[in-house]
Amino acid sequence: MTAATKGAREAAGLRVGLIELDEGCESRHPGQVCGSRHAGEGSGPQHPGEGPSPNPSPAALLLDDFADALAAYTRISARQNGTAAVAPRFVRARLEAGHRLPATLEAGGLTGCDVVICAACCTTGAPDAAATLCAALQDGSAAANDAVRPGTPIGMLAAGNAHDGSDAREVVARAASTCQSAGHPWIGGVIVTDGALLPRLMRTPRLGAWRRDVSEAVDCLVAAVRLGRSLDEVEGILGAGTENLDARHRAPSVIVASPHTLWRSVVSKCRRLGE
């Protein structure tokens, strides 16, 4: 999506925090720095011998896709401008419900990040991602203060299981309110429906018919980060259709995206048949 690179601020040197809010998915130690596929210069920290999870959660997959896209558009922008590309740096952490963000992470951790993107699986009966985020941002301890610098913009990727994203809308709305109350500018939220299908969806071509709407929604969040604006502000630039939510589920800067209807129907049927 070339629009993501047009008029964007220089993203070289951006330091981006990626926080997976553990809402009942794969178990890890509280605040553990996650292994990332983005190894080497411009990547988040990795522990020796630690690789990507063999069964990443939908939230982790969305963070991976966001990081890949941001790095790719940074390279494209540099090539178009005839400048050397300096990859954005990613700092990844996983935060379990009821736990604080770690006080220190490798290479300065989240405190030096220009922006933070959090992701969560919004499933029925799971702990509330907004409450987990709220506890971390509003905790008065040194750990919380050292982890996220006041005024750092925050955005969200949410994977919901409902076909219309209704199970994630209120979570995103509360996350937006939480961030703004804590003095963090709200970038916006991207809700991806049918989250249980994401592991299969992410194996399809990124801009193929089955996955295109989801990828373009993530690209809108990438563009917002690169432009230093909210999703609402970049809507006119990208021509994206921001979801108009009713008053009950209203949240600022929200895009709801779904896998292609035909693909979703076929894969859902295969899952029921155990294939």
Secondary structure as UniProt FT lines:
FT   HELIX           2..4
FT   TURN            5..7
FT   TURN            12..13
FT   STRAND          15..22
FT   TURN            30..31
FT   TURN            41..42
FT   TURN            48..49
FT   HELIX           58..81
FT   STRAND          89..96
FT   TURN            97..98
FT   HELIX           106..112
FT   STRAND          115..122
FT   TURN            124..125
FT   HELIX           129..138
FT   HELIX           142..147
FT   TURN            150..151
FT   STRAND          154..160
FT   TURN            163..164
FT   HELIX           166..181
FT   TURN            182..183
FT   STRAND          186..192
FT   HELIX           195..197
FT   HELIX           198..201
FT   TURN            202..203
FT   TURN            206..207
FT   TURN            209..211
FT   HELIX           212..227
FT   HELIX           231..238
FT   HELIX           247..249
FT   STRAND          254..257
FT   HELIX           261..272
FT   TURN            273..274
//
